Amino acid sequence: MRIREEFKKIKDKRHASYVEHKLSDICIIIMCATLCGIDNLEDLNVYAHEKEAFFKKNFEITKKPSKSTSCIPKS
């Protein structure tokens, strides 16, 4: 999927031993949620869980990030 390839270009500065979710997966979920009008973390997590089948079918995302994972710190 082309969008995944674009998101893979983003450098992931997280320490590899702590990574449970691909940064590209997190970015795809956030992008889709934002396009649907989601503008807060709580709703984003609800959206991700409600759209589980959509993300699995269209982006092969099988593991949904938790609330704490969705908080990407600014560097």
N, C-alpha and C positions, 0 to 999 in steps of 0.2 A: 504494500500500500504506500503510495507516494507521500502522504502526509507523515507517516511514521518515519520515512527516510529523512524528511526535512527536520523533524524534531530530534532525530538522532545526531544531527549536526551540533546541537547544543551540548556544550561541555558539562558533564555531570561532576560537580565538585564534591559530592558526598564520598565518604570513606567506603570503599567496596565492602568491607566486612559488615557494614550496617544497612546495606541496600537490600530491600526485599522486593521493591517494585522498580520496573524500568522507568527512567525519567520520561521517556517518550510516551509510555502509557499514561502517566500522570498528566502530562501536557495535553494529550488527546482528550482525556476526560474533562479537564478544566476548559479546554477550548469548546467542546460540545456543550458543556453546562453554560458557559458564558454566552454562546450563541442562542441558547434557549432562555436567556434572561436571568440566570442564576447569578447572584452577586454577593453571596456570603457562604462561609465554609460549611455551616450546618446544612443548608439547602443543597450545596454541592455534594455532600456525602449521601444525602437522601436520594438525590438524582442518580448518582453513580450506582446505588443499590437497586433503584427502580429500573434502571436501564441495563442491568447486568446482561440480559440476553442480547441486546443491541450491540454492546461492546464486544461480547464474545463472538458474535456472528460477523460483524463488520471490521473489527480490529484485532481479533484474536486475543483480547484482554480477558484473562480468566481470573485474575486476582485483583479485587478492588482495594484501593488504598484506604486505610483508616483515617480518621479525622486528623491525627497527629502527622500522618504521612503527607497529607494534602497541604500542610503548612510548610511551604518551601521558603526557607530563610533567605533574606537578601544578603548578598555577599559584598 
